[in-house]
Amino acid sequence: MPVPRIYVVPGRESVNDLVKRIADRDQAAFRRFHRRLVRAVFAQVCESLGSPALAVAVTRAVFVEVWRLAPMPASRQLDGTAWVTAIAARRAADRLREINGTMPDLGVAYDDLLGRELAVALGAEPLAQLETFFHTPTD
């Protein structure tokens, strides 16, 4: 399922340019990338899982994976939006397999770990400011 374009926040830089900057560990670029795509990824994952509560944890996992994989040379050659869409689809499918009992349960502790890791990648206080990144800024 493609990322719903109506949820992608417009910006001056292309998603591909942001991915290249994220590969260089630019936290400001990652924050802009996250802000631009978080609603689209959340909508995609929520549609796949049918649960907003589950979609929050999977959305976090998607962005943590983006942070982890961006330095790989292949990530610079891909369309950034398609890359995030593929990660989101795979993460949602993994969560569905976990729910259906065909994959080991990762547990709440894993979701908390991903939340803290995402906050660090965004340059935020781990739990205090994380929620603000799931809302579109007013600037």
Secondary structure, DSSP 8 states (H G I E B T S, - for coil): ----GGGS---SS-HHHHHHHHHTT-HHHHHHHHHHHHHHHHHHHHHHHS-HHHHHHHHHHHHHHHHHHTTSHHHHHS-HHHHHHHHHHHHHHHHHHHHTTSS---HHHHHHHHHHHHHHHHTS-TTTTGGGGGS----
